[in-house]
Amino acid sequence: MNEGLLTQTYPADARRDRRDPVLSLENINVSFDGFRALTSLSFQIGVGELRCVIGPNGAGKTTLMDVITGKTRPQSGRAIYDQQTDLTRLSPTQIARAGIGRKFQKPTVFEALTVFENLELALKTDKSVWACLRNKLTSEQRDRIDAMLSTLRLSHERHRAAGMLSHGQKQFLEIGMLLVQEPHLLLLDEPAAGMTDAETAYTAELFRSLAGKHSLMVVEHDMGFVETIADHVTVLHQGQVLAEGSLREVQANEQVIEVYLGR
Ligand SMILES: Nc1ncnc2c1ncn2[C@@H]1O[C@H](COP(=O)(O)OP(=O)(O)OP(=O)(O)O)[C@@H](O)[C@H]1O
């Protein structure tokens, strides 16, 4: 693993420790036409932590990510980011600019552009596609992309159209597109879905190396993957926190076994 090239520790984090929350969800309520998707949901993620959020279908995991990224406005509650900013008052663009990156389950790369160009676009987010590709990269930016390609194990694919990559490679590329933007908090929705076993193992290694430098929230159904990455697991059920703790602890929780893991 190419240490150090990814992103530096977020500067303000040097003065903090893991007990300081990077995200503090406080009594979040979301209803859709009377249906309660999130009910008084409260929990915290510490600075530099890698948190896994698990739970059965319909538990509210996607809705939770939608609230954090400003896509869904809760009826009540607060989502305090970095101990000062209430995300429920910001637009999705403001939230992205504040350093929160999100990866959706399905990779959304620009298929017609090369792997390198996809990373180039991600690095220069505030211009149109064509203006961005016409503008020359600085040597520092080029080095960053090269380093990222190496981390993603995509150096040999740099000139290939992204549409020609395997599903797993597209997932890696999209993770790289987030990382070149140096996010503070990364939200990842089933990042290992559809990956081969080797790709899944490498994703786990990559995420472990990111924790500490970034804070990560990973929504995942694959318990084997959760086991290899999680410090701490939050189990959602019917829009509320059902259990929280190490994977061992939540796996031994009777209610979690009942509603999610099965006997
Ligand atoms: N826009 C919407 N309108 C109505 N109901 C919605 C909307 N979005 C989500 N829901 C409902 O809210 C509940 C929570 O959905 P959500 O997608 O957050 O669950 P999830 O935990 O992500 O599930 P999965 O694991 O299947 O992705 C579900 O019952 C869903 O049908």
The ligand as a MOL file (V3000), in Angstrom:
LIG
                    3D

  0  0  0     0  0            999 V3000
M  V30 BEGIN CTAB
M  V30 COUNTS 31 33 0 0 0
M  V30 BEGIN ATOM
M  V30 1 N -38.6100 8.7680 -0.8790 0
M  V30 2 C -39.2590 7.8650 -0.1550 0
M  V30 3 N -40.6090 7.8420 -0.0990 0
M  V30 4 C -41.2670 6.9230 0.6490 0
M  V30 5 N -40.6520 5.9950 1.4100 0
M  V30 6 C -39.3250 5.9660 1.3880 0
M  V30 7 C -38.5450 6.8880 0.6200 0
M  V30 8 N -37.2240 6.5900 0.8300 0
M  V30 9 C -37.1940 5.5490 1.6710 0
M  V30 10 N -38.4390 5.1740 2.0190 0
M  V30 11 C -38.7980 4.0860 2.9470 0
M  V30 12 O -38.0680 4.2950 4.1420 0
M  V30 13 C -37.6060 3.0550 4.6690 0
M  V30 14 C -36.1020 3.1200 4.8420 0
M  V30 15 O -35.4990 3.0170 3.5490 0
M  V30 16 P -33.9440 3.0270 3.3080 0
M  V30 17 O -33.7500 2.9590 1.8310 0
M  V30 18 O -33.3260 4.1550 4.0280 0
M  V30 19 O -33.5130 1.6460 3.9760 0
M  V30 20 P -32.1330 0.8610 3.8530 0
M  V30 21 O -31.7540 0.4650 5.2350 0
M  V30 22 O -31.1540 1.6730 3.0810 0
M  V30 23 O -32.5420 -0.4270 3.0200 0
M  V30 24 P -31.6640 -1.3160 1.9730 0
M  V30 25 O -30.7270 -2.1440 2.8160 0
M  V30 26 O -32.7280 -2.1620 1.3120 0
M  V30 27 O -30.9840 -0.3800 1.0330 0
M  V30 28 C -38.0600 1.9710 3.7080 0
M  V30 29 O -39.2370 1.3770 4.2130 0
M  V30 30 C -38.3390 2.7240 2.4290 0
M  V30 31 O -39.3490 2.0930 1.6710 0
M  V30 END ATOM
M  V30 BEGIN BOND
M  V30 1 1 1 2
M  V30 2 1 2 3
M  V30 3 2 2 7
M  V30 4 2 3 4
M  V30 5 1 4 5
M  V30 6 2 5 6
M  V30 7 1 6 7
M  V30 8 1 6 10
M  V30 9 1 7 8
M  V30 10 2 8 9
M  V30 11 1 9 10
M  V30 12 1 10 11
M  V30 13 1 11 12
M  V30 14 1 11 30
M  V30 15 1 12 13
M  V30 16 1 13 14
M  V30 17 1 13 28
M  V30 18 1 14 15
M  V30 19 1 15 16
M  V30 20 2 16 17
M  V30 21 1 16 18
M  V30 22 1 16 19
M  V30 23 1 19 20
M  V30 24 2 20 21
M  V30 25 1 20 22
M  V30 26 1 20 23
M  V30 27 1 23 24
M  V30 28 2 24 25
M  V30 29 1 24 26
M  V30 30 1 24 27
M  V30 31 1 28 29
M  V30 32 1 28 30
M  V30 33 1 30 31
M  V30 END BOND
M  V30 END CTAB
M  END
